[in-house]
Amino acid sequence: MPRKAPRRTAERILGTTLELFNRFGEPNVSTTLISAELRISPGNLYYHFPSKDELVNTLFDQFEGQLFELLGASEGVRDIEDAWFFLHSLFELIWEYRFLYRDLNHLLSRNRRLETHFPAILMRKRAALRGLLDTLIDRPAANATDEHARDAVAASTVVLLTYWLSYEYVLQPRSAMEPENAQDALLRGAYHVLELLAPHLSEEPRQHLRALIEVYRPAVHEPPATP
């Protein structure tokens, strides 16, 4: 049986960097730590990525591309089950690159690329969620007040998506970002987003949503805060 070719060094560096950033937070991970974890020389690391910002930007570009592709799929949402799957997929992607959200304010203050690109990410999320809301409500907005209300719900949903993991981290700073807690954290996030949408739904989809929530009831309870 032929042996698999070794992963390209650049890919290995990115994969390990993402793991370390996610686990310890980007500010706490140096290029020295990354090269030591990979058992390569700092010179080899710098050959592929001349600076730590280069690593951050490359990971961000990967995230941004995957996110925009996923947000485009929101046009295919037709019912509550589609919405649940879409939102869970969105939280999964955020979890995969959670260091961006965990350290967002720090990164925005020192990384020009993120500073200029992240507002567009929020606006794309907002537009996708506004479209999702319009689909689930299944009736046209009657007046300007309706339009403003839906815009407010979409904006609130984006805030929740952006800062949900920070909320989980504050409650459980020693364990919230560990891989074994991912599934419950994602389900809680998706649950709270759908709860924001629920009051605006007509009776049938709202009851369908309640039935879905009951299936995941044990997971959506908040973890106890660390004393």
N, C-alpha and C positions, 0 to 999 in steps of 0.2 A: 504494500500500500504506500503510495507516494506521500512524503511528508509535506505538511502545509508550509508555505513560505512564511517567514516571520513577518509580523506586522511592520509596516514602514515606521521608521523612527519618529517621524513627525506625528503620525497617528497615535503612536504609543504615548508620546509627550502630551498630546491634547487629552487623551483619555485619562491619564494619570493626573494631569492638572485639574481636570474637571472634578475628579473624585476628591482630590485634596481641597479644592476651593469649596466644594459642597460640604465637606465634613468639618473643616476648620474655619471657613470664611476666607474670602480672598485677601483681606488685609493681613491675615496671620500666616500666609503661605509665601515663602520666598522661593526664588529660583534655585537657591542652594538646596532647599528641602526637596523641590521637584526633581532635581538631578540626582540627589541621594536616593530618593524613592525608586527612581528608574535605574539606578546603578550605572549612570553615564557621567561623563565629565561635564562640568559647567560649560566648557568650550563647545562640546557637542550640542548641548541645549541651545546655546546662543547662536550656533550655526543655523539652526532651524528657526528659532524665534529670538531675535536680537534683544528683546526686552520683555518684561512681565506684561506690559500693556499690549504687546503684540499677541501674547497668549490670550489675554482677556478679550481683545477685539476679534480674534479668530473664533473663539467660542461664542461670542455674541453674534457674529455673522451666521454661524450655524443655527443658533437659536432663532434668530430673526427670520431666516429662510424657512425653517420648519413652521414657525408660528404663522407667517403670512399664508403658507399653504393650508394650514389647518383652518385659519379664519375664513379662507375662501370656501371651505367646505360647509360653512354655516348656512350657505344658500340651499343646501340639501336638507336642512332640518324641516320636518313636516309635522312632527307630533312630539309629545312629551318624552317618549322613549328616545327619539332622535336627540332631543335637547339634553337629556341626561347623559347620553353617550358622548355628545359633543363637549359638554362641560367637563366631564370626567377626563376626556382626552386632553382638553386644554390644561386642566390641573396637572395631568401626568407630564406634559411638556414643561410646565413651569417647575415641577418637582425635579425633572431631569437636569435643569439648569438653575437650580434653586439659589445658588450663590448670587446670581444677579439680583434676586429679590431680597434675599437676606441682607445683602450689603448695598442695597440700591442707592441710598443717599450718599454713602461714601464714594461709590463708583461714579455717580453723577458729578460729584464735586471735583473729581480729579481726572476724569476721562472724557475728553472732548467728543469722541465718537458716540459714546453712550448718551452724553448730554444732548447731542443734536438728533439722535435717532430714537430715543426712548419716547419722547412725546408722540411721535408718529405711531409707535406701537400702541400707546394708550388710545389714540384716536381710531385706529383700525379695530381694536377690541370693541370700542364703544359703538362703532358703526355696525359691526357684526352682531353685537348683542341687541342693538336696537332693531335690526332686521329680524332677529330671532323672536324678539318680543312681539313684533307686528304679526309674525306668522302664527304664534301661539294664541294670541288674542283673537285672531281670525275675524276681526271686524275693523273697518276703517276708523281712524281717529275722527271724532265728530267735530272737534273745534281746536282752537289754538291751545286751550287748557289741556286737552288730551295729549296733544303733541308734546307740550312741555313736561307733562307727567311721565310720558314714556321716555323722553330724553333723560329725565332725572333718574328713573329706574335703571336705564342703561349705564349712566354715569356711576350710580351707586354700586352696580354690579362690577364695573371695572375697578373701583376702589377695593372692593372685596377680593377680587381676583389678584390684585397687585399686592395687597398687604395681608392676605390670609396666612401665609406661612410665617410672617413676622409675628402675627398674633399667636400662632401655635408655638413659636419659639419663645415668646415671652412667658407663656404658661409653663413650658417644659424646656428650659434652655439646655439641659444636659442630654435630652433624648429626642426632642421634636424632629431634628433633622437626620436622625438615623434611618437607614433603609427599612428596617423592620416596622417603622411607624408610618411608612408612606401610604399604604392603602387606606387606613383609617383617616389620616389627615386629608387625603384626596376626597374621600366620601363625605367628610364633614364640610369641606369647602363647597363641593357640588350641591350638597343639601342646602346650605345657607343661601347660595345663589338662587336655587329654585324656589326657596321660601320667599325671596324678594319678588320673584315673578308671580307666585301663586295668587295673591289677591287680585291680580289683573286678569286672570284667566276666567273663562266661562265655566259653568258648573261641571260639564263632562271632563274636560282636560284637567280641571283642578282635582276632581276625584281620582282620576288616573294618577296624577302626581302623588296624591296622598297614599295610594296603594303602593307605588314605587318606594316611597319613603319608608313605609312600614317594613318592607323587605330588608332595608339597611338600618333599621332602627338601632340595633346594638352599637353600630359603628359611629353613628352621628352624634352621640353624646360627647360633650366636651371632656377632655382629660382633666383630672384634678390639677390645679396649679401647684408647682413646686413650692413647698414651704420655705 
